[in-house]
Amino acid sequence: MSPSSPCPKTQASTGCCAHPSAAAPASCSPSACTPLHAASFTPADLARFLRLLPDAPWIGEIGLALSPAGRPSRRAQLRIFEAILSEPRATALPLTIHSRGAELETIERLAQAGAPRAILHWSTGPLRLETDGPFTRHNSKPSRPSDLPDLLPRLAALWSTDEYGARNQLNANQTVFLSPPTAS
């Protein structure tokens, strides 16, 4: 990763964003923070990413993207994903995970690493409450976080509640996701 990377606090070339706050930094460019850039991620980038872990309450944009565009960098993606999952601090944090075209392989690696809190996105199927813009579209425009409230009526209907209940459930889910795991 070069010093001019659009994701200076997140070591992003592989899809590695160690967020220093609960919200993704504005400087985190989705095009730079995906596993599709794993081939350009150097050992120094990985070391720098791992140094940020003690200050990160969650990690985003790691995983595997094995759609046609990602297949050429499969080995590099696996190398980076496995290196991150081998770090106990990383697997103790909430994770947002790319799994496009690699759902089973991704889930198996998360289970092997003992990662208790992971949200899969860019999987090939279920509805997720995330824009992942600019790669997704809303009303024919690149998705933005401000588009998410438009999902509340649909979620409310799906969950047999009102919009207030849907919003409360989403907030409760976020609280659980960002809370440290309890000892069993």
N, C-alpha and C positions, 0 to 999 in steps of 0.2 A: 504494500500500500504506500502510495506516495504521500509526502507531507501535505499536498494539496487535495487530498481525498475529501469528498463532500461529507464525510462522516468522521470528523477529527477526533471525537471523544469515544468512538465506538468500534474502531478496528474492523472496518466493514467489508473488506474484500470478499470474505467467504460467506457473508451473511451473519456476521458476529457483531451484535450490538449489545454492549454491556452498558445499560442505561444508568446514569448517575442519579436519576430521579424516577418516580413512578410513571412519568409521561415521557414518551419518546422525544428526544431533542429535535428541534426544528431542522437542525443541520443533517439529520439522518436521511440521506437520499435513498429511496427504495431501490433505485437502479444500482446503487453501490452496495446495498445491504442485503444481498441475496446469495444463496449458494452458487448461483450461476457464475460468480466471480471468483470461485475457489482457486482456480488455476493461477491467479495472480497473487494469491495470499502467500507471503513469505514466512519463514520461521521467526523473523523479527516481528512481523505483524502478530503472529500467534502469541509470542511472548508478551508483547505489549497488551494484547487483549486480556491475557490471563492476569497480568498485573492490575488491571482495572476491576477484577472480580470482587475484591473486598469492599469496594465502594458501590457496587451495583445491587439494587434491590430486585432486579430481574434481568433476564437476558432475552433478547429478541433476534429473530432472523437467522437462526442457525438451522441446520437440517440438510435435507437432500431435495434437489429439484431435478428429477430424471425424466422430465418431458423431453421431446426431441432436442430442444435447445440445450438442455443440461447434460445429455448423455456423454458428450465428448469429455466433460470434466468430472465424470463419475468418480474416478479414483481420487482426485484431489478433494472432492466434496467429502468422500468417506474419510479420508485422512484427517481433515480438519474437524469434522463432526465427531469422530471417535476421540480425537485429542481433547476436545472440549469436554466431552462426556466422561473422560477419564479423570477429570479434576473434581474432587469431592465438593468444592465450593460451588462449582457450576451446577451440579445436579441437585444441590440443596436449594437453589433459587427457582422461582417460577421461570418457565421457558416458553417462548413462542417459537413454533417449529414449522419450517417448510417441509412439506412431504409430497409435493406434486409428482405423481408417477412413481412414488416409492413409499406408499403408506405402510405396507407390511414391514418392509426393511427398516423404516424409520421407527415404527413402534417396537420392533424387536430390539433395536439398539437402545432405545429409551428404557425398556424393561431391563435389559442386561445391565445398564448403568445405574438402575435404581432411582431414576428421576421421577419423583412422585407428583410433580405439578407441571404439566405441559399442555399447551393449547396447540393443536395442529391447525395450520392454515395453509392455504394453497394446496389442500388435498383435493382430490377429484371427486367431490360430491357434496357433503353436508353444508348447510347454511352456517356461516360464521359471522359474528358481529365484529367485522373489521373491514375497512375499505380496501386495503392493500393497493390503493391508488399510487401511481397512475395506471397500474396494470389492469384494473377493473374499471367499469364504467357505470355511471348513474345518470339517467336521462340523457344519454348520448355524450356525456362529458366525463373526463377522468374523475374517479371517485375521490372524495375528500372526507375527512372526519365529520365535517358539518352535515354530511348526508346521512349519518347514522340515525338521527331521530326519525327519519322517514321509515325506518324499520319497526318502530314501536307499535304501530297499529297492527302490522302483520304478526309480530311476535305475540302481542296480546291475544289476537284471535287464535293463533296456534296453541297458546298456553291456556286458553279459556279464562282470560282475566281482562282487566282494562289496561290502558296505557300506563297508569300509575303503578299497577301491580307488576307489569312487565319491567318498568324502569327500576322498581325496588328489587326485583329478582336479579336483574343485571348488576345492580350495585352490590347486592349480597354475594353474587358469584365473584365479582372482582375482589371484594374483601377477603373471601376465602382463598382465592387464588394467590393474593399477595401476602397472606399471612404465613408465618413459618409453619412447617408441618408439625403436627403433634406427635409425640412419641407413642408408639403402640405397645 
